[in-house]
Amino acid sequence: MAEHAEVEYATAMGNDYPAHEHTYRNFVTLVKATLAIVVVIVILMAFFLT
């Protein structure tokens, strides 16, 4: 059966949590920037293609 104990991420060997957080923040920033670019393109398409 699976063990249901709480996982201790802070004490795990080889776990680079600050690097994980940095990568996640970069990913979120990239998604926001991509979404903004897509929205601008759609607005420009609506303006110029109608």
C-alpha distance matrix in Angstrom:
0.0 3.8 6.5 9.2 12.1 15.3 16.2 19.5 21.5 24.7 23.8 21.9 24.0 25.9 25.3 28.7 28.2 32.0 32.4 29.6 31.5 34.7 33.5 32.2 35.6 37.4 35.5 36.2 39.9 40.1 38.8 41.4 44.2 43.4 43.3 46.6 48.2 47.1 48.5 51.8 52.1 51.6 54.2 56.6 56.1 56.8 59.9 61.4 60.4 61.7
3.8 0.0 3.7 6.3 9.2 12.1 12.6 16.1 17.9 21.2 20.6 18.7 21.0 22.7 21.9 25.2 24.6 28.3 28.7 26.0 27.7 31.0 29.9 28.6 31.9 33.9 32.0 32.7 36.3 36.7 35.5 38.0 40.8 40.2 40.1 43.3 45.0 44.1 45.5 48.7 49.1 48.7 51.2 53.6 53.3 54.0 57.1 58.6 57.7 59.1
6.5 3.7 0.0 3.8 5.8 9.0 10.0 13.2 15.6 18.6 17.8 16.4 19.0 21.2 20.3 23.6 22.9 26.6 27.5 24.9 26.5 29.9 29.2 27.9 31.1 33.3 31.8 32.4 35.9 36.6 35.6 37.9 40.7 40.5 40.4 43.5 45.3 44.7 45.9 49.1 49.7 49.4 51.8 54.2 54.2 54.9 57.8 59.4 58.8 60.2
9.2 6.3 3.8 0.0 3.8 6.6 8.7 12.2 14.6 17.6 17.4 16.6 19.7 21.9 20.3 23.3 22.0 25.6 26.7 24.0 25.1 28.7 28.3 26.6 29.5 32.0 30.5 30.7 34.3 35.3 34.1 36.0 39.1 39.0 38.7 41.7 43.8 43.1 44.1 47.3 48.2 47.8 49.9 52.5 52.6 53.1 55.9 57.7 57.2 58.4
12.1 9.2 5.8 3.8 0.0 3.8 6.3 9.2 12.2 14.8 14.4 14.1 17.4 19.9 18.4 21.4 20.1 23.6 25.1 22.8 23.7 27.4 27.4 25.9 28.6 31.2 30.2 30.4 33.8 35.0 34.2 36.0 39.0 39.2 39.1 41.8 44.0 43.7 44.6 47.6 48.7 48.6 50.5 53.1 53.4 54.0 56.7 58.5 58.2 59.5
15.3 12.1 9.0 6.6 3.8 0.0 3.8 6.4 9.3 11.7 12.1 12.3 15.9 18.1 16.1 18.7 17.0 20.3 22.1 19.8 20.4 24.1 24.4 22.8 25.3 28.1 27.3 27.4 30.6 32.1 31.4 33.0 36.0 36.5 36.4 38.9 41.2 41.1 41.9 44.8 46.1 46.1 47.9 50.4 50.9 51.5 54.1 56.0 55.9 57.2
16.2 12.6 10.0 8.7 6.3 3.8 0.0 3.8 6.0 9.0 9.3 8.8 12.4 14.4 12.3 15.1 13.7 17.3 18.8 16.6 17.7 21.2 21.4 20.2 22.9 25.5 24.8 25.2 28.4 29.7 29.3 31.1 33.9 34.4 34.6 37.1 39.2 39.2 40.3 43.1 44.3 44.5 46.4 48.8 49.3 50.2 52.6 54.3 54.3 55.8
19.5 16.1 13.2 12.2 9.2 6.4 3.8 0.0 3.8 5.6 5.8 6.4 10.2 12.5 10.4 13.0 11.8 15.1 17.1 15.5 16.4 19.8 20.5 19.8 22.1 24.7 24.6 25.2 28.0 29.5 29.6 31.2 33.8 34.6 35.0 37.3 39.4 39.8 40.9 43.4 44.8 45.2 47.0 49.2 50.0 51.0 53.2 54.9 55.2 56.8
21.5 17.9 15.6 14.6 12.2 9.3 6.0 3.8 0.0 3.8 5.5 5.3 8.7 10.0 7.2 9.5 8.1 11.6 13.3 11.8 12.9 16.2 16.8 16.3 18.7 21.1 21.2 21.9 24.6 26.1 26.4 28.1 30.5 31.3 32.0 34.2 36.1 36.7 38.0 40.3 41.6 42.3 44.1 46.2 47.0 48.2 50.3 51.9 52.2 54.0
24.7 21.2 18.6 17.6 14.8 11.7 9.0 5.6 3.8 0.0 3.8 5.8 8.6 10.1 7.5 8.9 7.6 10.4 12.9 12.3 13.0 15.9 17.3 17.2 19.0 21.5 22.1 22.9 25.1 26.9 27.6 29.0 31.2 32.4 33.2 35.1 37.1 38.0 39.2 41.3 42.8 43.7 45.3 47.3 48.4 49.6 51.5 53.1 53.7 55.5
23.8 20.6 17.8 17.4 14.4 12.1 9.3 5.8 5.5 3.8 0.0 3.8 6.4 9.1 7.9 10.3 10.3 13.1 15.2 14.9 16.2 18.8 20.0 20.3 22.3 24.5 25.1 26.2 28.4 30.0 30.7 32.3 34.4 35.5 36.5 38.5 40.3 41.2 42.5 44.6 46.0 46.9 48.6 50.5 51.6 52.8 54.8 56.3 56.8 58.7
21.9 18.7 16.4 16.6 14.1 12.3 8.8 6.4 5.3 5.8 3.8 0.0 3.8 6.4 5.7 9.1 9.9 13.2 14.3 13.7 15.8 18.4 18.8 19.3 21.8 23.6 23.9 25.3 27.7 28.8 29.5 31.6 33.5 34.3 35.4 37.7 39.2 39.9 41.5 43.7 44.8 45.7 47.7 49.5 50.3 51.7 53.8 55.1 55.4 57.4
24.0 21.0 19.0 19.7 17.4 15.9 12.4 10.2 8.7 8.6 6.4 3.8 0.0 3.8 5.5 8.7 10.9 13.8 14.3 14.4 17.0 18.9 19.2 20.4 22.9 24.2 24.6 26.5 28.6 29.5 30.6 32.7 34.3 35.0 36.5 38.7 40.0 40.8 42.7 44.7 45.6 46.8 48.8 50.4 51.2 52.8 54.9 56.0 56.3 58.5
25.9 22.7 21.2 21.9 19.9 18.1 14.4 12.5 10.0 10.1 9.1 6.4 3.8 0.0 3.8 6.3 9.3 11.9 11.5 12.0 15.0 16.3 16.3 18.0 20.5 21.4 21.9 24.2 26.1 26.6 28.0 30.3 31.6 32.2 34.0 36.1 37.1 38.1 40.1 42.0 42.7 44.1 46.2 47.6 48.4 50.2 52.2 53.1 53.5 55.9
25.3 21.9 20.3 20.3 18.4 16.1 12.3 10.4 7.2 7.5 7.9 5.7 5.5 3.8 0.0 3.8 5.8 9.0 9.1 8.8 11.6 13.5 13.7 14.9 17.4 18.7 19.1 21.0 23.1 24.0 25.1 27.2 28.8 29.6 31.1 33.2 34.5 35.4 37.2 39.2 40.1 41.4 43.3 44.9 45.8 47.4 49.4 50.5 51.0 53.2
28.7 25.2 23.6 23.3 21.4 18.7 15.1 13.0 9.5 8.9 10.3 9.1 8.7 6.3 3.8 0.0 3.8 5.7 5.5 6.4 9.0 10.2 10.9 12.6 14.6 15.7 16.8 18.7 20.4 21.4 22.9 24.8 26.1 27.2 28.9 30.7 31.9 33.2 35.0 36.7 37.8 39.2 41.0 42.5 43.6 45.3 47.0 48.2 48.8 51.1
28.2 24.6 22.9 22.0 20.1 17.0 13.7 11.8 8.1 7.6 10.3 9.9 10.9 9.3 5.8 3.8 0.0 3.8 5.4 4.9 6.2 8.6 9.8 10.5 12.3 14.2 15.2 16.5 18.4 19.9 21.0 22.6 24.4 25.6 26.9 28.7 30.3 31.5 32.9 34.8 36.2 37.4 39.0 40.7 41.9 43.4 45.1 46.5 47.2 49.2
32.0 28.3 26.6 25.6 23.6 20.3 17.3 15.1 11.6 10.4 13.1 13.2 13.8 11.9 9.0 5.7 3.8 0.0 3.8 5.4 5.1 6.2 8.6 9.8 10.6 12.4 14.2 15.4 16.5 18.3 20.0 21.2 22.6 24.3 25.8 27.1 28.7 30.3 31.7 33.2 34.8 36.2 37.6 39.2 40.6 42.2 43.6 45.0 46.0 48.1
32.4 28.7 27.5 26.7 25.1 22.1 18.8 17.1 13.3 12.9 15.2 14.3 14.3 11.5 9.1 5.5 5.4 3.8 0.0 3.8 5.4 5.0 6.1 8.6 9.9 10.6 12.2 14.3 15.3 16.4 18.4 20.0 21.1 22.4 24.3 25.8 27.0 28.5 30.3 31.7 32.9 34.6 36.2 37.5 38.8 40.6 42.2 43.3 44.1 46.4
29.6 26.0 24.9 24.0 22.8 19.8 16.6 15.5 11.8 12.3 14.9 13.7 14.4 12.0 8.8 6.4 4.9 5.4 3.8 0.0 3.8 5.4 5.2 6.2 8.7 9.9 10.5 12.3 14.3 15.3 16.5 18.5 20.0 21.0 22.5 24.4 25.8 26.9 28.6 30.4 31.6 32.9 34.7 36.2 37.3 38.9 40.7 42.0 42.6 44.8
31.5 27.7 26.5 25.1 23.7 20.4 17.7 16.4 12.9 13.0 16.2 15.8 17.0 15.0 11.6 9.0 6.2 5.1 5.4 3.8 0.0 3.8 5.5 5.1 6.2 8.6 9.8 10.5 12.3 14.1 15.3 16.5 18.3 19.9 21.0 22.6 24.4 25.7 27.0 28.8 30.3 31.6 33.0 34.7 36.1 37.5 39.1 40.6 41.4 43.4
34.7 31.0 29.9 28.7 27.4 24.1 21.2 19.8 16.2 15.9 18.8 18.4 18.9 16.3 13.5 10.2 8.6 6.2 5.0 5.4 3.8 0.0 3.8 5.4 5.2 6.2 8.6 10.0 10.6 12.3 14.3 15.5 16.5 18.3 20.0 21.2 22.6 24.4 25.8 27.2 28.7 30.4 31.7 33.1 34.7 36.3 37.7 39.0 40.0 42.2
33.5 29.9 29.2 28.3 27.4 24.4 21.4 20.5 16.8 17.3 20.0 18.8 19.2 16.3 13.7 10.9 9.8 8.6 6.1 5.2 5.5 3.8 0.0 3.8 5.5 5.1 6.2 8.7 9.9 10.5 12.3 14.3 15.3 16.4 18.3 20.0 21.1 22.4 24.3 25.8 26.9 28.5 30.3 31.6 32.8 34.6 36.2 37.3 38.1 40.4
32.2 28.6 27.9 26.6 25.9 22.8 20.2 19.8 16.3 17.2 20.3 19.3 20.4 18.0 14.9 12.6 10.5 9.8 8.6 6.2 5.1 5.4 3.8 0.0 3.8 5.4 5.0 6.2 8.6 9.8 10.5 12.4 14.2 15.2 16.4 18.4 20.0 21.0 22.5 24.5 25.8 26.9 28.6 30.3 31.4 32.9 34.7 36.1 36.7 38.8
35.6 31.9 31.1 29.5 28.6 25.3 22.9 22.1 18.7 19.0 22.3 21.8 22.9 20.5 17.4 14.6 12.3 10.6 9.9 8.7 6.2 5.2 5.5 3.8 0.0 3.8 5.4 5.1 6.2 8.6 9.9 10.6 12.3 14.2 15.3 16.6 18.4 20.0 21.1 22.7 24.4 25.8 27.1 28.7 30.3 31.6 33.1 34.6 35.6 37.6
37.4 33.9 33.3 32.0 31.2 28.1 25.5 24.7 21.1 21.5 24.5 23.6 24.2 21.4 18.7 15.7 14.2 12.4 10.6 9.9 8.6 6.2 5.1 5.4 3.8 0.0 3.8 5.5 5.1 6.1 8.6 9.9 10.5 12.1 14.1 15.3 16.5 18.3 19.9 21.2 22.5 24.3 25.8 27.0 28.5 30.3 31.6 32.8 33.8 36.1
35.5 32.0 31.8 30.5 30.2 27.3 24.8 24.6 21.2 22.1 25.1 23.9 24.6 21.9 19.1 16.8 15.2 14.2 12.2 10.5 9.8 8.6 6.2 5.0 5.4 3.8 0.0 3.8 5.4 5.1 6.2 8.7 9.9 10.5 12.2 14.2 15.4 16.4 18.3 20.0 21.1 22.5 24.3 25.8 26.8 28.5 30.3 31.5 32.1 34.3
36.2 32.7 32.4 30.7 30.4 27.4 25.2 25.2 21.9 22.9 26.2 25.3 26.5 24.2 21.0 18.7 16.5 15.4 14.3 12.3 10.5 10.0 8.7 6.2 5.1 5.5 3.8 0.0 3.8 5.4 5.1 6.2 8.7 9.9 10.5 12.3 14.3 15.3 16.5 18.5 20.0 21.1 22.6 24.4 25.7 27.0 28.7 30.3 31.0 32.9
39.9 36.3 35.9 34.3 33.8 30.6 28.4 28.0 24.6 25.1 28.4 27.7 28.6 26.1 23.1 20.4 18.4 16.5 15.3 14.3 12.3 10.6 9.9 8.6 6.2 5.1 5.4 3.8 0.0 3.8 5.5 5.1 6.2 8.6 9.9 10.6 12.4 14.3 15.4 16.7 18.5 20.0 21.2 22.7 24.4 25.8 27.1 28.6 29.7 31.8
40.1 36.7 36.6 35.3 35.0 32.1 29.7 29.5 26.1 26.9 30.0 28.8 29.5 26.6 24.0 21.4 19.9 18.3 16.4 15.3 14.1 12.3 10.5 9.8 8.6 6.1 5.1 5.4 3.8 0.0 3.8 5.5 5.2 6.1 8.5 9.9 10.6 12.2 14.2 15.4 16.5 18.3 20.0 21.1 22.4 24.3 25.8 26.9 27.8 30.1
38.8 35.5 35.6 34.1 34.2 31.4 29.3 29.6 26.4 27.6 30.7 29.5 30.6 28.0 25.1 22.9 21.0 20.0 18.4 16.5 15.3 14.3 12.3 10.5 9.9 8.6 6.2 5.1 5.5 3.8 0.0 3.8 5.5 5.1 6.0 8.6 9.9 10.5 12.2 14.3 15.3 16.4 18.3 19.9 20.9 22.4 24.3 25.6 26.2 28.2
41.4 38.0 37.9 36.0 36.0 33.0 31.1 31.2 28.1 29.0 32.3 31.6 32.7 30.3 27.2 24.8 22.6 21.2 20.0 18.5 16.5 15.5 14.3 12.4 10.6 9.9 8.7 6.2 5.1 5.5 3.8 0.0 3.8 5.5 5.1 6.2 8.7 9.9 10.5 12.4 14.3 15.4 16.5 18.4 19.9 21.1 22.6 24.3 25.3 27.1
44.2 40.8 40.7 39.1 39.0 36.0 33.9 33.8 30.5 31.2 34.4 33.5 34.3 31.6 28.8 26.1 24.4 22.6 21.1 20.0 18.3 16.5 15.3 14.2 12.3 10.5 9.9 8.7 6.2 5.2 5.5 3.8 0.0 3.8 5.4 5.1 6.3 8.7 9.9 10.7 12.4 14.3 15.4 16.6 18.4 20.1 21.2 22.5 23.8 25.9
43.4 40.2 40.5 39.0 39.2 36.5 34.4 34.6 31.3 32.4 35.5 34.3 35.0 32.2 29.6 27.2 25.6 24.3 22.4 21.0 19.9 18.3 16.4 15.2 14.2 12.1 10.5 9.9 8.6 6.1 5.1 5.5 3.8 0.0 3.8 5.4 5.1 6.2 8.6 9.9 10.6 12.3 14.3 15.4 16.4 18.4 20.0 21.0 21.8 24.1
43.3 40.1 40.4 38.7 39.1 36.4 34.6 35.0 32.0 33.2 36.5 35.4 36.5 34.0 31.1 28.9 26.9 25.8 24.3 22.5 21.0 20.0 18.3 16.4 15.3 14.1 12.2 10.5 9.9 8.5 6.0 5.1 5.4 3.8 0.0 3.8 5.4 5.1 6.1 8.7 9.9 10.5 12.3 14.2 15.2 16.5 18.4 19.9 20.5 22.4
46.6 43.3 43.5 41.7 41.8 38.9 37.1 37.3 34.2 35.1 38.5 37.7 38.7 36.1 33.2 30.7 28.7 27.1 25.8 24.4 22.6 21.2 20.0 18.4 16.6 15.3 14.2 12.3 10.6 9.9 8.6 6.2 5.1 5.4 3.8 0.0 3.8 5.5 5.1 6.2 8.7 9.9 10.6 12.3 14.2 15.4 16.6 18.3 19.6 21.3
48.2 45.0 45.3 43.8 44.0 41.2 39.2 39.4 36.1 37.1 40.3 39.2 40.0 37.1 34.5 31.9 30.3 28.7 27.0 25.8 24.4 22.6 21.1 20.0 18.4 16.5 15.4 14.3 12.4 10.6 9.9 8.7 6.3 5.1 5.4 3.8 0.0 3.8 5.4 5.1 6.2 8.7 9.9 10.6 12.2 14.3 15.3 16.3 17.6 19.9
47.1 44.1 44.7 43.1 43.7 41.1 39.2 39.8 36.7 38.0 41.2 39.9 40.8 38.1 35.4 33.2 31.5 30.3 28.5 26.9 25.7 24.4 22.4 21.0 20.0 18.3 16.4 15.3 14.3 12.2 10.5 9.9 8.7 6.2 5.1 5.5 3.8 0.0 3.8 5.4 5.1 6.2 8.6 9.8 10.4 12.3 14.2 15.3 15.7 17.9
48.5 45.5 45.9 44.1 44.6 41.9 40.3 40.9 38.0 39.2 42.5 41.5 42.7 40.1 37.2 35.0 32.9 31.7 30.3 28.6 27.0 25.8 24.3 22.5 21.1 19.9 18.3 16.5 15.4 14.2 12.2 10.5 9.9 8.6 6.1 5.1 5.4 3.8 0.0 3.8 5.4 5.1 6.2 8.6 9.8 10.5 12.3 14.3 15.0 16.5
51.8 48.7 49.1 47.3 47.6 44.8 43.1 43.4 40.3 41.3 44.6 43.7 44.7 42.0 39.2 36.7 34.8 33.2 31.7 30.4 28.8 27.2 25.8 24.5 22.7 21.2 20.0 18.5 16.7 15.4 14.3 12.4 10.7 9.9 8.7 6.2 5.1 5.4 3.8 0.0 3.8 5.5 5.1 6.1 8.5 9.8 10.5 12.1 13.7 15.6
52.1 49.1 49.7 48.2 48.7 46.1 44.3 44.8 41.6 42.8 46.0 44.8 45.6 42.7 40.1 37.8 36.2 34.8 32.9 31.6 30.3 28.7 26.9 25.8 24.4 22.5 21.1 20.0 18.5 16.5 15.3 14.3 12.4 10.6 9.9 8.7 6.2 5.1 5.4 3.8 0.0 3.8 5.5 5.1 6.1 8.6 9.8 10.4 11.4 13.9
51.6 48.7 49.4 47.8 48.6 46.1 44.5 45.2 42.3 43.7 46.9 45.7 46.8 44.1 41.4 39.2 37.4 36.2 34.6 32.9 31.6 30.4 28.5 26.9 25.8 24.3 22.5 21.1 20.0 18.3 16.4 15.4 14.3 12.3 10.5 9.9 8.7 6.2 5.1 5.5 3.8 0.0 3.8 5.4 5.0 6.1 8.6 10.0 10.1 11.9
54.2 51.2 51.8 49.9 50.5 47.9 46.4 47.0 44.1 45.3 48.6 47.7 48.8 46.2 43.3 41.0 39.0 37.6 36.2 34.7 33.0 31.7 30.3 28.6 27.1 25.8 24.3 22.6 21.2 20.0 18.3 16.5 15.4 14.3 12.3 10.6 9.9 8.6 6.2 5.1 5.5 3.8 0.0 3.8 5.4 5.1 6.2 8.7 9.9 10.9
56.6 53.6 54.2 52.5 53.1 50.4 48.8 49.2 46.2 47.3 50.5 49.5 50.4 47.6 44.9 42.5 40.7 39.2 37.5 36.2 34.7 33.1 31.6 30.3 28.7 27.0 25.8 24.4 22.7 21.1 19.9 18.4 16.6 15.4 14.2 12.3 10.6 9.8 8.6 6.1 5.1 5.4 3.8 0.0 3.8 5.4 5.0 6.0 8.1 10.1
56.1 53.3 54.2 52.6 53.4 50.9 49.3 50.0 47.0 48.4 51.6 50.3 51.2 48.4 45.8 43.6 41.9 40.6 38.8 37.3 36.1 34.7 32.8 31.4 30.3 28.5 26.8 25.7 24.4 22.4 20.9 19.9 18.4 16.4 15.2 14.2 12.2 10.4 9.8 8.5 6.1 5.0 5.4 3.8 0.0 3.8 5.4 5.3 5.4 7.9
56.8 54.0 54.9 53.1 54.0 51.5 50.2 51.0 48.2 49.6 52.8 51.7 52.8 50.2 47.4 45.3 43.4 42.2 40.6 38.9 37.5 36.3 34.6 32.9 31.6 30.3 28.5 27.0 25.8 24.3 22.4 21.1 20.1 18.4 16.5 15.4 14.3 12.3 10.5 9.8 8.6 6.1 5.1 5.4 3.8 0.0 3.8 5.8 5.6 6.0
59.9 57.1 57.8 55.9 56.7 54.1 52.6 53.2 50.3 51.5 54.8 53.8 54.9 52.2 49.4 47.0 45.1 43.6 42.2 40.7 39.1 37.7 36.2 34.7 33.1 31.6 30.3 28.7 27.1 25.8 24.3 22.6 21.2 20.0 18.4 16.6 15.3 14.2 12.3 10.5 9.8 8.6 6.2 5.0 5.4 3.8 0.0 3.8 5.9 6.1
61.4 58.6 59.4 57.7 58.5 56.0 54.3 54.9 51.9 53.1 56.3 55.1 56.0 53.1 50.5 48.2 46.5 45.0 43.3 42.0 40.6 39.0 37.3 36.1 34.6 32.8 31.5 30.3 28.6 26.9 25.6 24.3 22.5 21.0 19.9 18.3 16.3 15.3 14.3 12.1 10.4 10.0 8.7 6.0 5.3 5.8 3.8 0.0 3.8 5.8
60.4 57.7 58.8 57.2 58.2 55.9 54.3 55.2 52.2 53.7 56.8 55.4 56.3 53.5 51.0 48.8 47.2 46.0 44.1 42.6 41.4 40.0 38.1 36.7 35.6 33.8 32.1 31.0 29.7 27.8 26.2 25.3 23.8 21.8 20.5 19.6 17.6 15.7 15.0 13.7 11.4 10.1 9.9 8.1 5.4 5.6 5.9 3.8 0.0 3.8
61.7 59.1 60.2 58.4 59.5 57.2 55.8 56.8 54.0 55.5 58.7 57.4 58.5 55.9 53.2 51.1 49.2 48.1 46.4 44.8 43.4 42.2 40.4 38.8 37.6 36.1 34.3 32.9 31.8 30.1 28.2 27.1 25.9 24.1 22.4 21.3 19.9 17.9 16.5 15.6 13.9 11.9 10.9 10.1 7.9 6.0 6.1 5.8 3.8 0.0
